[in-house]
Amino acid sequence: METTARHSPTPSPLALMLVRWIALAAAFAFTAWILNGVDITGGFWAYVWVALIFGVVNAIIGTILRILTLPFNLITLGLISLLITAVLLSITDALTDHLTIDDFFWTTIWAAIIVAIAAVVVELILQLIFWREPVVAA
């Protein structure tokens, strides 16, 4: 039995960034749809804009906060990361008029959980669609 593998080309870093950006925008859309306290106004481009703002805030402020809270993150087994994401969502809410989060604590915590899970699921789906694993033929 002979097996052959077909490899899809390795995606460029720009393509991966765009896929992650789309995944985050879809995660925000899902979060706004499922959670009553989160509202994104302005249509499709508002989701893209909120995802961009959140990505920049996460890359700059989130990195600094994660480094500063690393010992606490280890002690709490990662629960501090949830609070950091909630703070980053609040900062994003303050920076853009398209995103509105009603209550800081519980709504933002739930939004952080839903955005994280939805972003992972959508990114996995997009990667399966665009960059499939090698196929083994008999």
C-alpha positions in Angstrom: 0.0 0.0 0.0 1.5 3.3 -1.1 0.7 6.5 0.6 1.2 9.9 -0.9 0.8 13.2 0.8 -0.3 16.4 -0.8 0.8 19.5 1.0 -0.9 22.7 0.7 1.4 25.7 0.4 2.4 27.3 3.7 0.3 30.4 4.2 2.0 33.8 4.3 2.1 35.7 7.6 -0.2 38.3 6.1 -2.7 35.7 5.2 -2.6 34.2 8.7 -3.0 37.7 10.2 -6.1 38.3 8.0 -7.6 35.0 9.0 -7.1 35.8 12.7 -8.6 39.2 12.2 -11.7 37.8 10.5 -11.9 35.1 13.2 -11.8 37.8 15.9 -14.4 39.9 14.0 -16.7 36.9 13.8 -16.1 36.2 17.5 -17.2 39.7 18.3 -20.3 39.3 16.1 -21.2 36.0 17.9 -20.6 37.6 21.3 -22.8 40.6 20.5 -25.5 38.2 19.3 -25.4 35.9 22.3 -24.8 38.3 25.2 -27.4 41.0 26.0 -24.9 43.5 27.5 -22.6 43.7 24.5 -23.7 45.8 21.5 -21.7 46.5 18.3 -23.3 49.1 16.0 -22.3 50.0 12.5 -22.6 46.8 10.5 -19.9 44.6 9.1 -17.1 47.2 9.1 -17.8 48.0 12.8 -17.0 44.3 13.7 -13.8 44.6 11.6 -12.9 47.9 13.3 -13.6 46.6 16.8 -11.5 43.5 16.1 -8.7 45.7 14.9 -8.8 48.0 17.9 -9.0 45.0 20.3 -6.1 43.3 18.5 -3.9 46.4 18.8 -4.9 46.9 22.5 -4.3 43.2 23.2 -0.9 43.3 21.4 0.4 46.4 23.3 -1.3 46.7 26.6 -2.2 43.0 26.9 1.4 41.9 26.5 2.5 44.3 29.2 -0.2 43.3 31.6 0.5 39.6 31.0 4.2 40.1 31.8 3.5 42.0 34.9 0.9 39.5 36.2 2.8 36.4 35.3 3.4 35.2 38.9 -0.3 35.7 39.7 -1.2 33.9 36.5 0.8 30.9 37.5 -0.6 30.9 41.0 -4.2 31.1 39.8 -3.7 28.7 36.9 -4.6 31.3 34.3 -7.7 32.9 35.8 -5.9 36.2 35.8 -5.8 36.0 32.0 -9.6 36.2 32.0 -9.5 39.4 34.0 -6.9 40.8 31.8 -9.0 40.1 28.7 -12.0 41.7 30.4 -9.9 44.8 31.1 -8.7 44.9 27.5 -12.4 44.7 26.3 -13.2 47.6 28.6 -10.3 49.6 27.1 -11.5 48.7 23.6 -15.0 49.9 24.7 -13.6 53.2 25.8 -11.6 53.7 22.5 -14.4 53.1 20.0 -18.0 54.2 19.8 -19.0 51.0 17.9 -18.6 48.7 21.0 -20.8 49.2 24.0 -20.5 47.0 27.1 -23.1 47.6 29.8 -21.6 46.4 33.0 -17.8 46.0 33.7 -17.7 43.0 35.8 -20.0 40.2 34.8 -20.9 41.3 31.3 -17.2 41.9 30.5 -16.1 38.6 32.1 -18.7 36.7 30.1 -17.8 38.6 26.9 -14.1 37.7 27.5 -15.0 34.0 27.8 -17.3 34.0 24.8 -14.8 36.0 22.6 -12.0 33.6 23.5 -13.9 30.5 22.7 -15.6 31.8 19.6 -12.2 33.1 18.2 -10.6 29.7 18.6 -13.5 27.9 17.0 -13.8 30.3 14.1 -10.1 30.3 13.5 -10.0 26.5 13.5 -12.9 26.4 11.0 -11.2 29.0 8.7 -7.9 27.1 8.8 -9.7 23.9 7.9 -11.3 25.6 5.0 -8.2 27.5 3.6 -5.3 25.3 4.7 -6.2 21.7 4.9 -4.0 19.1 6.4 -2.1 16.8 4.0 -4.3 14.1 2.5 -3.1 10.5 2.6 -4.2 8.4 -0.3 -4.1 4.6 -0.6 
